Amino acid sequence: MLYKADTERGKLWARLLAQKAPEIPFRLWPDLGDPATVRYLVAWQPPVDVMQRCPISK
């Protein structure tokens, strides 16, 4: 999961996912890691080229 919105809320998401769904890797924008591993995008304003940068699986 790649989160691109409020950083403080992102930290809350990170804690909750670590507790409730530890199998889902979580990253805060701009830390993409390996873009090929991004399956979910949570964004208030997604980057224009997000689909090119992260080939999110369907």
Backbone atoms as SQL, in Angstrom:
CREATE TABLE atoms (id INTEGER PRIMARY KEY, chain TEXT, resi INTEGER, resn TEXT, atom TEXT, x REAL, y REAL, z REAL);
INSERT INTO atoms VALUES
  (1, 'A', 1, 'MET', 'N', 0.845, -1.166, 0.000),
  (2, 'A', 1, 'MET', 'CA', 0.000, 0.000, 0.000),
  (3, 'A', 1, 'MET', 'C', 0.892, 1.231, 0.000),
  (4, 'A', 2, 'LEU', 'N', 0.590, 2.136, -0.893),
  (5, 'A', 2, 'LEU', 'CA', 1.299, 3.409, -0.954),
  (6, 'A', 2, 'LEU', 'C', 0.325, 4.504, -0.534),
  (7, 'A', 3, 'TYR', 'N', 0.707, 5.277, 0.469),
  (8, 'A', 3, 'TYR', 'CA', -0.136, 6.330, 1.018),
  (9, 'A', 3, 'TYR', 'C', 0.453, 7.681, 0.653),
  (10, 'A', 4, 'LYS', 'N', -0.363, 8.516, -0.017),
  (11, 'A', 4, 'LYS', 'CA', 0.089, 9.867, -0.385),
  (12, 'A', 4, 'LYS', 'C', -0.985, 10.869, 0.031),
  (13, 'A', 5, 'ALA', 'N', -0.875, 11.322, 1.246),
  (14, 'A', 5, 'ALA', 'CA', -1.778, 12.339, 1.779),
  (15, 'A', 5, 'ALA', 'C', -1.100, 12.899, 3.028),
  (16, 'A', 6, 'ASP', 'N', -1.880, 13.300, 4.001),
  (17, 'A', 6, 'ASP', 'CA', -1.345, 13.891, 5.224),
  (18, 'A', 6, 'ASP', 'C', -0.380, 12.922, 5.919),
  (19, 'A', 7, 'THR', 'N', 0.831, 13.376, 6.178),
  (20, 'A', 7, 'THR', 'CA', 1.873, 12.524, 6.755),
  (21, 'A', 7, 'THR', 'C', 1.501, 12.013, 8.140),
  (22, 'A', 8, 'GLU', 'N', 0.928, 12.848, 8.982),
  (23, 'A', 8, 'GLU', 'CA', 0.550, 12.410, 10.330),
  (24, 'A', 8, 'GLU', 'C', -0.518, 11.325, 10.274),
  (25, 'A', 9, 'ARG', 'N', -1.490, 11.483, 9.397),
  (26, 'A', 9, 'ARG', 'CA', -2.499, 10.431, 9.230),
  (27, 'A', 9, 'ARG', 'C', -1.866, 9.173, 8.651),
  (28, 'A', 10, 'GLY', 'N', -0.893, 9.356, 7.779),
  (29, 'A', 10, 'GLY', 'CA', -0.181, 8.215, 7.213),
  (30, 'A', 10, 'GLY', 'C', 0.503, 7.394, 8.287),
  (31, 'A', 11, 'LYS', 'N', 1.053, 8.063, 9.278),
  (32, 'A', 11, 'LYS', 'CA', 1.693, 7.352, 10.390),
  (33, 'A', 11, 'LYS', 'C', 0.661, 6.547, 11.175),
  (34, 'A', 12, 'LEU', 'N', -0.539, 7.096, 11.318),
  (35, 'A', 12, 'LEU', 'CA', -1.621, 6.370, 11.983),
  (36, 'A', 12, 'LEU', 'C', -2.011, 5.143, 11.160),
  (37, 'A', 13, 'TRP', 'N', -2.162, 5.321, 9.853),
  (38, 'A', 13, 'TRP', 'CA', -2.455, 4.185, 8.965),
  (39, 'A', 13, 'TRP', 'C', -1.385, 3.114, 9.124),
  (40, 'A', 14, 'ALA', 'N', -0.129, 3.526, 9.145),
  (41, 'A', 14, 'ALA', 'CA', 0.976, 2.571, 9.256),
  (42, 'A', 14, 'ALA', 'C', 0.840, 1.742, 10.539),
  (43, 'A', 15, 'ARG', 'N', 0.548, 2.390, 11.655),
  (44, 'A', 15, 'ARG', 'CA', 0.392, 1.676, 12.929),
  (45, 'A', 15, 'ARG', 'C', -0.796, 0.715, 12.884),
  (46, 'A', 16, 'LEU', 'N', -1.927, 1.187, 12.363),
  (47, 'A', 16, 'LEU', 'CA', -3.122, 0.348, 12.301),
  (48, 'A', 16, 'LEU', 'C', -2.929, -0.855, 11.383),
  (49, 'A', 17, 'LEU', 'N', -2.320, -0.634, 10.224),
  (50, 'A', 17, 'LEU', 'CA', -2.088, -1.754, 9.315),
  (51, 'A', 17, 'LEU', 'C', -1.098, -2.753, 9.898),
  (52, 'A', 18, 'ALA', 'N', -0.099, -2.265, 10.603),
  (53, 'A', 18, 'ALA', 'CA', 0.863, -3.166, 11.233),
  (54, 'A', 18, 'ALA', 'C', 0.160, -4.078, 12.240),
  (55, 'A', 19, 'GLN', 'N', -0.863, -3.554, 12.905),
  (56, 'A', 19, 'GLN', 'CA', -1.606, -4.337, 13.889),
  (57, 'A', 19, 'GLN', 'C', -2.651, -5.245, 13.236),
  (58, 'A', 20, 'LYS', 'N', -3.410, -4.688, 12.306),
  (59, 'A', 20, 'LYS', 'CA', -4.587, -5.380, 11.756),
  (60, 'A', 20, 'LYS', 'C', -4.306, -6.184, 10.494),
  (61, 'A', 21, 'ALA', 'N', -3.314, -5.764, 9.711),
  (62, 'A', 21, 'ALA', 'CA', -3.014, -6.433, 8.441),
  (63, 'A', 21, 'ALA', 'C', -1.512, -6.394, 8.173),
  (64, 'A', 22, 'PRO', 'N', -0.737, -7.053, 9.021),
  (65, 'A', 22, 'PRO', 'CA', 0.718, -6.974, 8.888),
  (66, 'A', 22, 'PRO', 'C', 1.248, -7.555, 7.574),
  (67, 'A', 23, 'GLU', 'N', 0.428, -8.321, 6.876),
  (68, 'A', 23, 'GLU', 'CA', 0.852, -8.893, 5.598),
  (69, 'A', 23, 'GLU', 'C', 0.852, -7.874, 4.458),
  (70, 'A', 24, 'ILE', 'N', 0.277, -6.688, 4.699),
  (71, 'A', 24, 'ILE', 'CA', 0.243, -5.646, 3.669),
  (72, 'A', 24, 'ILE', 'C', 1.393, -4.676, 3.910),
  (73, 'A', 25, 'PRO', 'N', 2.381, -4.662, 3.022),
  (74, 'A', 25, 'PRO', 'CA', 3.472, -3.691, 3.164),
  (75, 'A', 25, 'PRO', 'C', 2.919, -2.269, 3.009),
  (76, 'A', 26, 'PHE', 'N', 3.395, -1.361, 3.836),
  (77, 'A', 26, 'PHE', 'CA', 2.887, 0.017, 3.828),
  (78, 'A', 26, 'PHE', 'C', 4.039, 0.982, 3.605),
  (79, 'A', 27, 'ARG', 'N', 3.835, 1.931, 2.692),
  (80, 'A', 27, 'ARG', 'CA', 4.855, 2.950, 2.415),
  (81, 'A', 27, 'ARG', 'C', 4.207, 4.325, 2.386),
  (82, 'A', 28, 'LEU', 'N', 4.956, 5.299, 2.903),
  (83, 'A', 28, 'LEU', 'CA', 4.532, 6.700, 2.854),
  (84, 'A', 28, 'LEU', 'C', 5.237, 7.389, 1.696),
  (85, 'A', 29, 'TRP', 'N', 4.485, 8.090, 0.881),
  (86, 'A', 29, 'TRP', 'CA', 5.033, 8.863, -0.233),
  (87, 'A', 29, 'TRP', 'C', 6.053, 9.839, 0.297),
  (88, 'A', 30, 'PRO', 'N', 7.192, 10.032, -0.283),
  (89, 'A', 30, 'PRO', 'CA', 7.644, 9.573, -1.598),
  (90, 'A', 30, 'PRO', 'C', 8.448, 8.276, -1.555),
  (91, 'A', 31, 'ASP', 'N', 8.413, 7.552, -0.436),
  (92, 'A', 31, 'ASP', 'CA', 9.155, 6.299, -0.328),
  (93, 'A', 31, 'ASP', 'C', 8.403, 5.191, -1.065),
  (94, 'A', 32, 'LEU', 'N', 8.677, 5.053, -2.364),
  (95, 'A', 32, 'LEU', 'CA', 8.005, 4.055, -3.179),
  (96, 'A', 32, 'LEU', 'C', 8.501, 2.645, -2.941),
  (97, 'A', 33, 'GLY', 'N', 9.760, 2.510, -2.605),
  (98, 'A', 33, 'GLY', 'CA', 10.324, 1.171, -2.579),
  (99, 'A', 33, 'GLY', 'C', 10.327, 0.640, -3.998),
  (100, 'A', 34, 'ASP', 'N', 10.002, -0.629, -4.160),
  (101, 'A', 34, 'ASP', 'CA', 9.896, -1.222, -5.490),
  (102, 'A', 34, 'ASP', 'C', 8.499, -0.935, -6.025),
  (103, 'A', 35, 'PRO', 'N', 8.350, -0.054, -7.031),
  (104, 'A', 35, 'PRO', 'CA', 7.022, 0.304, -7.545),
  (105, 'A', 35, 'PRO', 'C', 6.213, -0.897, -8.019),
  (106, 'A', 36, 'ALA', 'N', 6.874, -1.954, -8.442),
  (107, 'A', 36, 'ALA', 'CA', 6.159, -3.134, -8.928),
  (108, 'A', 36, 'ALA', 'C', 5.410, -3.856, -7.810),
  (109, 'A', 37, 'THR', 'N', 5.730, -3.557, -6.554),
  (110, 'A', 37, 'THR', 'CA', 5.070, -4.231, -5.433),
  (111, 'A', 37, 'THR', 'C', 3.860, -3.460, -4.910),
  (112, 'A', 38, 'VAL', 'N', 3.597, -2.274, -5.444),
  (113, 'A', 38, 'VAL', 'CA', 2.454, -1.466, -4.987),
  (114, 'A', 38, 'VAL', 'C', 1.168, -2.063, -5.540),
  (115, 'A', 39, 'ARG', 'N', 0.274, -2.477, -4.641),
  (116, 'A', 39, 'ARG', 'CA', -1.016, -3.035, -5.056),
  (117, 'A', 39, 'ARG', 'C', -2.162, -2.081, -4.761),
  (118, 'A', 40, 'TYR', 'N', -1.977, -1.184, -3.794),
  (119, 'A', 40, 'TYR', 'CA', -3.026, -0.263, -3.383),
  (120, 'A', 40, 'TYR', 'C', -2.445, 1.138, -3.281),
  (121, 'A', 41, 'LEU', 'N', -3.242, 2.122, -3.683),
  (122, 'A', 41, 'LEU', 'CA', -2.852, 3.524, -3.556),
  (123, 'A', 41, 'LEU', 'C', -3.927, 4.244, -2.769),
  (124, 'A', 42, 'VAL', 'N', -3.513, 4.923, -1.709),
  (125, 'A', 42, 'VAL', 'CA', -4.401, 5.774, -0.932),
  (126, 'A', 42, 'VAL', 'C', -3.856, 7.180, -1.117),
  (127, 'A', 43, 'ALA', 'N', -4.636, 8.041, -1.784),
  (128, 'A', 43, 'ALA', 'CA', -4.121, 9.376, -2.107),
  (129, 'A', 43, 'ALA', 'C', -5.242, 10.401, -2.146),
  (130, 'A', 44, 'TRP', 'N', -4.945, 11.552, -1.591),
  (131, 'A', 44, 'TRP', 'CA', -5.870, 12.676, -1.685),
  (132, 'A', 44, 'TRP', 'C', -5.733, 13.290, -3.068),
  (133, 'A', 45, 'GLN', 'N', -4.526, 13.503, -3.504),
  (134, 'A', 45, 'GLN', 'CA', -4.245, 14.017, -4.841),
  (135, 'A', 45, 'GLN', 'C', -3.167, 13.125, -5.465),
  (136, 'A', 46, 'PRO', 'N', -3.580, 12.099, -6.199),
  (137, 'A', 46, 'PRO', 'CA', -2.585, 11.189, -6.769),
  (138, 'A', 46, 'PRO', 'C', -1.689, 11.910, -7.770),
  (139, 'A', 47, 'PRO', 'N', -0.425, 11.507, -7.846),
  (140, 'A', 47, 'PRO', 'CA', 0.469, 12.094, -8.835),
  (141, 'A', 47, 'PRO', 'C', -0.054, 11.800, -10.237),
  (142, 'A', 48, 'VAL', 'N', 0.173, 12.710, -11.152),
  (143, 'A', 48, 'VAL', 'CA', -0.316, 12.565, -12.523),
  (144, 'A', 48, 'VAL', 'C', 0.189, 11.267, -13.147),
  (145, 'A', 49, 'ASP', 'N', 1.420, 10.923, -12.906),
  (146, 'A', 49, 'ASP', 'CA', 2.030, 9.755, -13.542),
  (147, 'A', 49, 'ASP', 'C', 2.039, 8.511, -12.663),
  (148, 'A', 50, 'VAL', 'N', 1.120, 8.422, -11.712),
  (149, 'A', 50, 'VAL', 'CA', 1.162, 7.317, -10.762),
  (150, 'A', 50, 'VAL', 'C', 1.045, 5.957, -11.442),
  (151, 'A', 51, 'MET', 'N', 0.245, 5.828, -12.465),
  (152, 'A', 51, 'MET', 'CA', 0.088, 4.535, -13.120),
  (153, 'A', 51, 'MET', 'C', 1.346, 4.128, -13.878),
  (154, 'A', 52, 'GLN', 'N', 2.111, 5.094, -14.345),
  (155, 'A', 52, 'GLN', 'CA', 3.359, 4.779, -15.003),
  (156, 'A', 52, 'GLN', 'C', 4.449, 4.422, -13.982),
  (157, 'A', 53, 'ARG', 'N', 4.416, 5.104, -12.849),
  (158, 'A', 53, 'ARG', 'CA', 5.431, 4.877, -11.811),
  (159, 'A', 53, 'ARG', 'C', 5.164, 3.609, -11.019),
  (160, 'A', 54, 'CYS', 'N', 3.886, 3.311, -10.802),
  (161, 'A', 54, 'CYS', 'CA', 3.503, 2.145, -9.997),
  (162, 'A', 54, 'CYS', 'C', 2.477, 1.345, -10.789),
  (163, 'A', 55, 'PRO', 'N', 2.895, 0.313, -11.455),
  (164, 'A', 55, 'PRO', 'CA', 1.924, -0.486, -12.221),
  (165, 'A', 55, 'PRO', 'C', 1.026, -1.288, -11.284),
  (166, 'A', 56, 'ILE', 'N', 0.088, -0.589, -10.649),
  (167, 'A', 56, 'ILE', 'CA', -0.782, -1.199, -9.640),
  (168, 'A', 56, 'ILE', 'C', -1.575, -2.330, -10.280),
  (169, 'A', 57, 'SER', 'N', -1.490, -3.496, -9.672),
  (170, 'A', 57, 'SER', 'CA', -2.194, -4.662, -10.238),
  (171, 'A', 57, 'SER', 'C', -3.688, -4.516, -10.037),
  (172, 'A', 58, 'LYS', 'N', -4.432, -5.111, -10.945),
  (173, 'A', 58, 'LYS', 'CA', -5.892, -5.002, -10.903),
  (174, 'A', 58, 'LYS', 'C', -6.505, -6.191, -10.219);
